[in-house]
Every structure is written in structure tokens, then in C-alpha cells.
Amino acid sequence: MTIASAALLLFLILDPLGNVPVFLSLLRSLPPKRQRFVLARELLIALAVLMMFLWGGKYALEVMHLRQESVSIAGGIVLFLIGIRMIFPSPEGLMGEIPGGEPFIVPMAIPLVAGPSGMAAVMLMGSNEPERLGEWSLALLIAWGATAAILFSATMLYKLLGIRALTAIERLMGMLLVAISVQMFLDGLGTYLQITPP
């Protein structure tokens, strides 16, 4: 996997376009200056969490005695479920019910930006090829930067594209994510079958 393909995968998982309506509704009651501060704070928290999982994922797997292929299969399943929910959204949204008030960590940083699928993906990258942690960090920064740019221009995007266009783009991303998740599942299963004797 190249840096560009890893960044694209992480960008799809972070799903900034799908999060635009949710973020707008969460920040609607705040003044514009406070909105920008809260958004920047939540994005930085999400980046810190994802970096922690990227750099510490390998050690977490060793402590829990988990094999890399099990994480690949589990990550594929989680991504598949997220992709399905992006294509066929439930009434309460992608991540379920959202508590009221000014958001702090939950639900904006976690799980909307740094969700279980993103954590699983970066943990898998870091544990599969730990010698490329610098490259994976760059890919994560690229995906996070693109996500931040889209979310900071959320109001303009919402006015420019409208809810229908944003919904269509989110469902297209969901379809791509489903395809990626199936490949992750098959890769993990293939590795497991190769190293496990019949």
C-alpha cells in the first residue's frame, strides 16, 4: 500500500462529507468564533487518538495476544458495517443518537472522526508494517488535513451542494468502503489460511 492509497483509505473512513450535516447540527447553537474553536479542538483530539493507535497498536496487539490477521478480519467487518450504514443510513444517523450541549470528545472527536473503523485501520497499518510508521503517519496527516479542510468549510459546502448531493457522495463513499472492507477481510482470511495447517 502506498502513502496515497493509505491516505485515501483513511479519508474514506473518516468520512468528512458524511459528517458535515451532523457537525453543523451539533455546532448550530454556538457563535461562529466558538464553532471554529470547538471544531479545531475536536479535530486535534481525534488526530491524537488515531496517532496513539497507529504507534501503539502493535504493542496493544502483543499484550492482548491478538494475531494481525484477526485484526484485519475484524477491521474488515467493522468497515463493512460502517459502509453499509453509509449506503443505508438509519434515522438516528451513522453513529446513533447524539447527546445535546457543546460537544467535548464525544461524539465529534470520537466516534465521528476517530471511530472504531479508523482506529482498527491505523492499528492494522502500524502492526502489519511497523517499519513504515513514518509513512503511515504522513498518510494519516494527509487524510486528517483533508478532513479538517472539508469540515471547516462545512457551511459553505452545505449551501453549495445541498443535502441531496452530500447524501449521494456519502453513499458513493460507502460503496467504496464496502469494497475495501471485503478486500481487507479476504486478505486477513487468506493469511490465516496460509499459516494455519489444515
Residue pairs with C-beta under 8 A, 6 or more apart in sequence:
1 9
1 125
3 135
3 138
3 139
3 142
4 139
6 125
6 135
6 136
6 139
6 140
7 138
7 139
7 140
7 142
7 143
7 146
8 143
9 121
9 143
9 180
10 118
10 121
10 122
10 139
10 140
10 143
10 144
11 142
11 143
11 146
11 147
12 173
12 176
12 177
12 180
13 79
13 82
13 115
13 117
13 118
13 121
13 143
13 177
14 113
14 118
14 143
14 144
14 147
15 82
15 86
15 94
15 170
15 173
16 146
16 147
16 150
16 151
17 150
17 157
17 166
17 169
17 170
17 173
18 86
18 94
18 166
18 170
18 173
19 94
19 112
19 113
19 151
20 150
20 151
20 154
20 157
20 158
20 166
21 158
21 163
21 166
22 93
22 94
22 95
22 98
22 107
22 112
23 39
23 108
23 112
23 151
23 154
24 154
24 155
24 158
25 98
26 98
26 103
26 107
26 108
27 35
27 38
27 39
27 103
30 38
30 102
36 152
38 102
38 103
38 108
39 108
39 151
39 152
42 103
42 104
42 105
42 108
42 109
42 113
43 109
43 113
43 144
43 147
43 148
43 151
45 105
45 109
45 110
45 114
46 108
46 109
46 110
46 113
46 114
46 144
47 114
47 140
47 141
47 144
49 109
49 110
49 114
49 119
50 114
50 118
50 119
50 122
50 140
50 144
51 122
51 137
51 140
53 60
53 119
53 122
53 123
53 126
54 122
54 123
54 125
54 126
54 133
54 136
54 137
54 140
55 126
55 133
55 137
56 126
57 122
57 123
57 124
57 126
57 127
58 123
58 126
58 127
58 130
60 123
61 67
61 68
61 71
61 123
61 127
67 192
68 124
68 127
68 128
68 188
68 191
69 188
69 189
69 191
69 192
69 195
70 188
70 192
71 120
71 123
71 124
71 127
71 188
72 124
72 128
72 184
72 185
72 187
72 188
72 191
73 184
73 185
73 188
73 189
73 192
74 120
75 117
75 120
75 121
75 123
75 124
75 181
75 184
75 188
76 181
76 182
76 183
76 184
76 185
76 186
76 187
76 188
77 181
77 185
78 116
78 117
78 120
78 181
79 117
79 120
79 121
79 177
79 178
79 180
79 181
79 184
80 177
80 178
80 181
80 182
80 185
82 94
82 115
82 117
82 174
82 177
82 181
83 174
83 175
83 176
83 177
83 178
83 180
83 181
84 174
84 178
85 94
85 174
86 94
86 170
86 171
86 173
86 174
86 177
87 171
87 174
87 175
87 178
89 170
90 96
94 112
95 107
95 111
95 112
95 115
98 107
99 106
99 107
103 109
113 147
122 136
122 140
124 184
125 132
125 136
125 139
126 133
126 136
129 136
150 157
157 166
158 166
161 169
